[in-house]
Amino acid sequence: MSCLRVLCAILFPPLAVFDKGCGSIIIVFLLTLCGWIPGVIAALIILNNPER
């Protein structure tokens, strides 16, 4: 997980998970609409997952 991705996840979470698939983008986008903090947390969890 690079520093640029972490910064992107903090500023605009859906952009950080752009290459992780459509489902991840939708989930992070919906969580970001509900609140900025849940979107950031979801983006960081998805980025930190080594399986994807």
OpenMM code with the backbone's topology and positions (N, CA, C; nanometers):
from openmm import Vec3, app, unit

residues = "MET SER CYS LEU ARG VAL LEU CYS ALA ILE LEU PHE PRO PRO LEU ALA VAL PHE ASP LYS GLY CYS GLY SER ILE ILE ILE VAL PHE LEU LEU THR LEU CYS GLY TRP ILE PRO GLY VAL ILE ALA ALA LEU ILE ILE LEU ASN ASN PRO GLU ARG".split()
positions = [
    Vec3(0.0859, -0.1166, 0.0000),
    Vec3(0.0000, 0.0000, 0.0000),
    Vec3(0.0902, 0.1225, 0.0000),
    Vec3(0.0841, 0.2013, -0.1061),
    Vec3(0.1713, 0.3169, -0.1192),
    Vec3(0.1134, 0.4391, -0.0489),
    Vec3(0.2000, 0.5328, -0.0242),
    Vec3(0.1575, 0.6568, 0.0421),
    Vec3(0.0582, 0.7342, -0.0439),
    Vec3(0.0750, 0.7283, -0.1746),
    Vec3(-0.0172, 0.7980, -0.2640),
    Vec3(-0.1579, 0.7389, -0.2560),
    Vec3(-0.1667, 0.6070, -0.2472),
    Vec3(-0.2981, 0.5420, -0.2339),
    Vec3(-0.3641, 0.5758, -0.1011),
    Vec3(-0.2862, 0.5807, 0.0052),
    Vec3(-0.3420, 0.6165, 0.1364),
    Vec3(-0.3931, 0.7596, 0.1335),
    Vec3(-0.3170, 0.8493, 0.0757),
    Vec3(-0.3597, 0.9885, 0.0649),
    Vec3(-0.4860, 0.9995, -0.0201),
    Vec3(-0.4909, 0.9237, -0.1287),
    Vec3(-0.6092, 0.9234, -0.2144),
    Vec3(-0.7299, 0.8653, -0.1405),
    Vec3(-0.7066, 0.7620, -0.0588),
    Vec3(-0.8152, 0.7023, 0.0188),
    Vec3(-0.8692, 0.7997, 0.1217),
    Vec3(-0.7850, 0.8852, 0.1730),
    Vec3(-0.8302, 0.9838, 0.2713),
    Vec3(-0.9052, 1.0985, 0.2036),
    Vec3(-0.8573, 1.1435, 0.0886),
    Vec3(-0.9197, 1.2568, 0.0215),
    Vec3(-1.0451, 1.2180, -0.0570),
    Vec3(-1.0376, 1.1121, -0.1343),
    Vec3(-1.1520, 1.0669, -0.2144),
    Vec3(-1.1491, 0.9146, -0.2226),
    Vec3(-1.2135, 0.8473, -0.1287),
    Vec3(-1.2026, 0.7020, -0.1158),
    Vec3(-1.2371, 0.6194, -0.2405),
    Vec3(-1.3410, 0.6516, -0.3184),
    Vec3(-1.3691, 0.5659, -0.4344),
    Vec3(-1.2569, 0.5657, -0.5384),
    Vec3(-1.1844, 0.6740, -0.5498),
    Vec3(-1.0744, 0.6801, -0.6454),
    Vec3(-0.9592, 0.5886, -0.6050),
    Vec3(-0.9414, 0.5667, -0.4773),
    Vec3(-0.8318, 0.4827, -0.4296),
    Vec3(-0.8534, 0.3361, -0.4626),
    Vec3(-0.9773, 0.2912, -0.4715),
    Vec3(-1.0059, 0.1497, -0.4994),
    Vec3(-1.0484, 0.1299, -0.6446),
    Vec3(-1.0086, 0.2195, -0.7321),
    Vec3(-1.0502, 0.2171, -0.8720),
    Vec3(-1.0139, 0.0868, -0.9427),
    Vec3(-0.8975, 0.0310, -0.9156),
    Vec3(-0.8529, -0.0904, -0.9858),
    Vec3(-0.8894, -0.2195, -0.9120),
    Vec3(-0.9677, -0.2095, -0.8043),
    Vec3(-1.0050, -0.3278, -0.7266),
    Vec3(-1.1353, -0.3910, -0.7724),
    Vec3(-1.2019, -0.3317, -0.8684),
    Vec3(-1.3251, -0.3903, -0.9214),
    Vec3(-1.4448, -0.3002, -0.8992),
    Vec3(-1.5470, -0.3264, -0.9767),
    Vec3(-1.6677, -0.2437, -0.9730),
    Vec3(-1.7403, -0.2537, -0.8394),
    Vec3(-1.7448, -0.3724, -0.7814),
    Vec3(-1.8135, -0.3904, -0.6537),
    Vec3(-1.7500, -0.3098, -0.5424),
    Vec3(-1.6190, -0.3067, -0.5399),
    Vec3(-1.5482, -0.2296, -0.4367),
    Vec3(-1.5739, -0.0805, -0.4521),
    Vec3(-1.5752, -0.0351, -0.5756),
    Vec3(-1.5999, 0.1077, -0.6006),
    Vec3(-1.7402, 0.1462, -0.5538),
    Vec3(-1.8381, 0.0625, -0.5849),
    Vec3(-1.9764, 0.0918, -0.5475),
    Vec3(-1.9930, 0.0923, -0.3956),
    Vec3(-1.9355, -0.0079, -0.3303),
    Vec3(-1.9458, -0.0151, -0.1841),
    Vec3(-1.8818, 0.1057, -0.1185),
    Vec3(-1.7622, 0.1399, -0.1615),
    Vec3(-1.6922, 0.2543, -0.1017),
    Vec3(-1.7651, 0.3843, -0.1340),
    Vec3(-1.8200, 0.3959, -0.2546),
    Vec3(-1.8932, 0.5163, -0.2911),
    Vec3(-2.0185, 0.5331, -0.2053),
    Vec3(-2.0924, 0.4232, -0.1854),
    Vec3(-2.2133, 0.4315, -0.1025),
    Vec3(-2.1784, 0.4638, 0.0430),
    Vec3(-2.0726, 0.4043, 0.0935),
    Vec3(-2.0311, 0.4357, 0.2309),
    Vec3(-1.9826, 0.5797, 0.2424),
    Vec3(-1.9198, 0.6303, 0.1384),
    Vec3(-1.8760, 0.7699, 0.1401),
    Vec3(-1.9964, 0.8639, 0.1377),
    Vec3(-2.1023, 0.8257, 0.0672),
    Vec3(-2.2237, 0.9072, 0.0678),
    Vec3(-2.2884, 0.9088, 0.2056),
    Vec3(-2.2797, 0.7965, 0.2765),
    Vec3(-2.3363, 0.7895, 0.4120),
    Vec3(-2.2549, 0.8719, 0.5107),
    Vec3(-2.1298, 0.8802, 0.4861),
    Vec3(-2.0406, 0.9560, 0.5731),
    Vec3(-1.8979, 0.9393, 0.5249),
    Vec3(-1.8191, 1.0413, 0.5412),
    Vec3(-1.6836, 1.0378, 0.4886),
    Vec3(-1.5981, 0.9342, 0.5600),
    Vec3(-1.6111, 0.9243, 0.6912),
    Vec3(-1.5286, 0.8321, 0.7707),
    Vec3(-1.5539, 0.6856, 0.7330),
    Vec3(-1.6794, 0.6390, 0.7191),
    Vec3(-1.6979, 0.4993, 0.6778),
    Vec3(-1.6381, 0.4685, 0.5399),
    Vec3(-1.6434, 0.5645, 0.4499),
    Vec3(-1.5830, 0.5458, 0.3175),
    Vec3(-1.4323, 0.5325, 0.3251),
    Vec3(-1.3697, 0.6143, 0.4083),
    Vec3(-1.2240, 0.6086, 0.4255),
    Vec3(-1.1839, 0.4762, 0.4887),
    Vec3(-1.2569, 0.4334, 0.5906),
    Vec3(-1.2242, 0.3074, 0.6576),
    Vec3(-1.2391, 0.1905, 0.5609),
    Vec3(-1.3466, 0.1884, 0.4833),
    Vec3(-1.3676, 0.0794, 0.3874),
    Vec3(-1.2585, 0.0786, 0.2801),
    Vec3(-1.2215, 0.1961, 0.2317),
    Vec3(-1.1160, 0.2038, 0.1300),
    Vec3(-0.9829, 0.1531, 0.1853),
    Vec3(-0.9503, 0.1904, 0.3065),
    Vec3(-0.8242, 0.1445, 0.3654),
    Vec3(-0.8268, -0.0060, 0.3906),
    Vec3(-0.9401, -0.0604, 0.4294),
    Vec3(-0.9508, -0.2055, 0.4496),
    Vec3(-0.9344, -0.2782, 0.3168),
    Vec3(-0.9983, -0.2289, 0.2122),
    Vec3(-0.9883, -0.2929, 0.0814),
    Vec3(-0.8452, -0.2834, 0.0291),
    Vec3(-0.7800, -0.1694, 0.0473),
    Vec3(-0.6428, -0.1541, 0.0006),
    Vec3(-0.5460, -0.2413, 0.0806),
    Vec3(-0.5755, -0.2674, 0.2056),
    Vec3(-0.4864, -0.3444, 0.2904),
    Vec3(-0.5062, -0.4953, 0.2751),
    Vec3(-0.6096, -0.5382, 0.2040),
    Vec3(-0.6380, -0.6800, 0.1839),
    Vec3(-0.5372, -0.7383, 0.0837),
    Vec3(-0.4516, -0.8310, 0.1241),
    Vec3(-0.3489, -0.8833, 0.0335),
    Vec3(-0.4030, -0.9811, -0.0717),
    Vec3(-0.5234, -1.0335, -0.0531),
    Vec3(-0.5789, -1.1305, -0.1452),
    Vec3(-0.6286, -1.0693, -0.2755),
    Vec3(-0.6594, -0.9422, -0.2752),
    Vec3(-0.7169, -0.8784, -0.3938),
    Vec3(-0.6183, -0.7930, -0.4650),
] * unit.nanometer
topology = app.Topology()
chain = topology.addChain("A")
for resn in residues:
    res = topology.addResidue(resn, chain)
    for name in ("N", "CA", "C"):
        topology.addAtom(name, app.Element.getBySymbol(name[0]), res)
